[in-house]
C-alpha cells in the first residue's frame, strides 16, 4: 500500500533562533529576579570572613549548635551540617561575616562549651580559616580575570582555526552562547542557595571548555561541508551541518549529564556540600551548553553573515565602481 503522507521537513535550526533567544531571555529574566529577591551567597574567599569546622559523631542539630555558639560569641553566625560518605563522621561548618572575627580564647570557649553540651559526640575542632576583605577582593578579581582571559582565548582560538569561514564572527557568537551557559549556572546557584566559591569558578571554566568543544564540532562540520557543498547558502550549510552532528552532541551531553547527576544524588544523600556546589550548576550548564551549541551559536552566526555579507559586498562594489 502506498504511503501518501508528506515527507517531514528537517528541523530548521536557523529559523528557530527566535525560540532559542526567547528561552534564554526568559531564563535570564527569571534569574535576575531570583538574584534580586534571594541575593547572592558569596564564600568567605570572595567576601572575607571567618569559618571554622567541627567534627562529631552522633546527632547534633545545626540550629542547637548555632544557639550555643552565638551565646558564647554574642554575635550572629551561620551553621551548616555535612556528613562524610562513610556516615560515621559529621561536620558543623560555622561562618562569620567579613567584619567579624574571633580570638583564640573565644575559639577554645566554643570548643569547651560544645564538648560539655555533647559529651558523647566526640566534638573536635577540624580547621579554622579567616580571610580579610582585602585579600578576598583580590582573589575575586583574579578569578574574574581568569574567566575573562579564557573568554578572550576562545574568540582568538575559534577565529584562527575557522578563519576560512569568517572565524572572528564565529568566535564572537560562540562566546555569546558560552556567556548564556555561564549565566544559567550562576542563576542556578542563586536559586539553590549555593555559595559562589572556588568550586563555581571551576564550574565556569569547565563549562567554557565543554560547551566550546560542542561548538567547535559544529563549526568543524560547517567548514568541511563548505568545502564539499560550495553551492549551498550559508543557512542551508549550517542546517545541514547541525543535523549531521546533533545526535553526537545530544548523546554526549546525556551521558555526561547522567554522570554529573549521579554526583548530585550522592551529594544530596550524604550532605556533601563541596560536591553539591559543583555538581548542581554543572548539570544545568551541560544542558545549556548542548542547547546553545545547536540552537544559538551557529544560528546567530548565520544571522550575522546574512546581515554583514551583503553590506560588505555593496562596499566592495562601490569601491570598484569609484576606481
Secondary structure in CASP SS format (residue, H / E / C, confidence):
PFRMAT SS
TARGET T0000
AUTHOR 0000-0000-0000
METHOD secondary structure of the structure
MODEL  1
X C 1.00
X C 1.00
X C 1.00
X C 1.00
X C 1.00
X C 1.00
X C 1.00
X C 1.00
X C 1.00
X C 1.00
X C 1.00
X C 1.00
X C 1.00
X H 1.00
X H 1.00
X H 1.00
X H 1.00
X H 1.00
X H 1.00
X H 1.00
X H 1.00
X H 1.00
X H 1.00
X H 1.00
X H 1.00
X H 1.00
X H 1.00
X H 1.00
X H 1.00
X H 1.00
X H 1.00
X H 1.00
X H 1.00
X H 1.00
X H 1.00
X H 1.00
X H 1.00
X H 1.00
X C 1.00
X C 1.00
X C 1.00
X E 1.00
X C 1.00
X H 1.00
X H 1.00
X H 1.00
X H 1.00
X C 1.00
X E 1.00
X E 1.00
X E 1.00
X E 1.00
X E 1.00
X E 1.00
X E 1.00
X E 1.00
X C 1.00
X C 1.00
X C 1.00
X C 1.00
X C 1.00
X H 1.00
X H 1.00
X H 1.00
X H 1.00
X H 1.00
X H 1.00
X H 1.00
X H 1.00
X H 1.00
X H 1.00
X H 1.00
X H 1.00
X C 1.00
X C 1.00
X C 1.00
X C 1.00
X E 1.00
X E 1.00
X E 1.00
X E 1.00
X E 1.00
X E 1.00
X C 1.00
X C 1.00
X C 1.00
X C 1.00
X C 1.00
X C 1.00
X E 1.00
X E 1.00
X E 1.00
X E 1.00
X E 1.00
X E 1.00
X E 1.00
X C 1.00
X C 1.00
X C 1.00
X C 1.00
X C 1.00
X C 1.00
X C 1.00
X H 1.00
X H 1.00
X H 1.00
X H 1.00
X H 1.00
X H 1.00
X H 1.00
X H 1.00
X H 1.00
X H 1.00
X H 1.00
X H 1.00
X H 1.00
X H 1.00
X C 1.00
X C 1.00
X C 1.00
X C 1.00
X C 1.00
X C 1.00
X E 1.00
X E 1.00
X E 1.00
X E 1.00
X E 1.00
X E 1.00
X E 1.00
X E 1.00
X C 1.00
X H 1.00
X H 1.00
X H 1.00
X H 1.00
X H 1.00
X H 1.00
X H 1.00
X H 1.00
X H 1.00
X H 1.00
X H 1.00
X H 1.00
X H 1.00
X H 1.00
X H 1.00
X H 1.00
X H 1.00
X H 1.00
X H 1.00
X H 1.00
X H 1.00
X H 1.00
X H 1.00
X H 1.00
X H 1.00
X H 1.00
X H 1.00
X H 1.00
X H 1.00
X C 1.00
X H 1.00
X H 1.00
X H 1.00
X C 1.00
X H 1.00
X H 1.00
X H 1.00
X H 1.00
X H 1.00
X H 1.00
X H 1.00
X H 1.00
X H 1.00
X H 1.00
X H 1.00
X H 1.00
X H 1.00
X H 1.00
X H 1.00
X H 1.00
X H 1.00
X H 1.00
X H 1.00
X H 1.00
X H 1.00
X H 1.00
X H 1.00
X H 1.00
X H 1.00
X C 1.00
X C 1.00
X C 1.00
X C 1.00
X E 1.00
X C 1.00
X H 1.00
X H 1.00
X H 1.00
X H 1.00
X H 1.00
X H 1.00
X H 1.00
X H 1.00
X H 1.00
X H 1.00
X H 1.00
X H 1.00
X H 1.00
X H 1.00
X H 1.00
X H 1.00
X H 1.00
X H 1.00
X H 1.00
X H 1.00
X H 1.00
X H 1.00
X H 1.00
X H 1.00
X H 1.00
X H 1.00
X H 1.00
X H 1.00
X H 1.00
X H 1.00
X H 1.00
X C 1.00
X C 1.00
X C 1.00
X C 1.00
X C 1.00
X H 1.00
X H 1.00
X H 1.00
X H 1.00
X H 1.00
X H 1.00
X H 1.00
X H 1.00
X H 1.00
X H 1.00
X H 1.00
X H 1.00
X H 1.00
X H 1.00
X H 1.00
X H 1.00
X H 1.00
X H 1.00
X H 1.00
X H 1.00
X H 1.00
X H 1.00
X H 1.00
X H 1.00
X H 1.00
X H 1.00
X H 1.00
X H 1.00
X H 1.00
X H 1.00
X H 1.00
X H 1.00
X H 1.00
X H 1.00
X H 1.00
X H 1.00
X H 1.00
X C 1.00
X C 1.00
X H 1.00
X H 1.00
X H 1.00
X H 1.00
X H 1.00
X H 1.00
X H 1.00
X H 1.00
X H 1.00
X H 1.00
X H 1.00
X H 1.00
X H 1.00
X H 1.00
X H 1.00
X H 1.00
X H 1.00
X H 1.00
X H 1.00
X H 1.00
X H 1.00
X H 1.00
X H 1.00
X H 1.00
X H 1.00
X H 1.00
X H 1.00
X H 1.00
X H 1.00
X H 1.00
X H 1.00
X H 1.00
X H 1.00
X H 1.00
X H 1.00
X H 1.00
X H 1.00
X H 1.00
X H 1.00
X H 1.00
X H 1.00
X H 1.00
X H 1.00
X H 1.00
X H 1.00
X H 1.00
X H 1.00
X H 1.00
X H 1.00
X H 1.00
X C 1.00
END
